[in-house]
């Protein structure tokens, strides 16, 4: 993998991280009660989260200019790690063996795709 491809891959990974962070912001906003539907959707946390989502779309466009199309879903699967980590640290969600097994399969798939095992 050349330097240009690695830079574009890093841009995509940054976008995936920001997207996971935006999901956390939306979940935080959803846990609150609001006086009206209008205030539920038009509060600064929700608006900023959606602005970040739009930004991640542009990061994806930039990233896909320099990485193979087949690499995108593999890199985007790292979002499951971010969401699991945020859920565990911020929302104190339990990590059970099913989640650990699922994350293992994601890592295994990334390893197989990258050719580290030589399969």
Steps between C-alpha positions, in 0.01 A plus 500: 500500500652831397510818706213666313270203558590495869415871532161444337440197723579716805248759377233230475584368847475854638158532338386172652619614844318833467188319383509274807543806721198659330294191576594536867388863493164400352454228760581749778237736359246216469536414868372843601135601513386810317198725522416458132603312188640824364741538794590133475639541150607863504743498789871575462615144572282345229577771246875472560484119472331527161753761387773251591321231298502727195870564559572128511330465163752743353784314670376178339493666158859614547610160629345302216702703251815328623402156628360199315123474524533153655704642790228742614263257673794334675616831644145606583454184705735652758202716600367203697803527729448871555130458575569211738771699677281810531207291622717338764671820620227761465175305543643224723362229273601143574731320259393136486662206327281543189634852445856383557450214254351737243794740537737205463336405170532859380871500583540161335330628185724806490806275541385269221429794269835663568681176421692486826433127536592429139167327438 
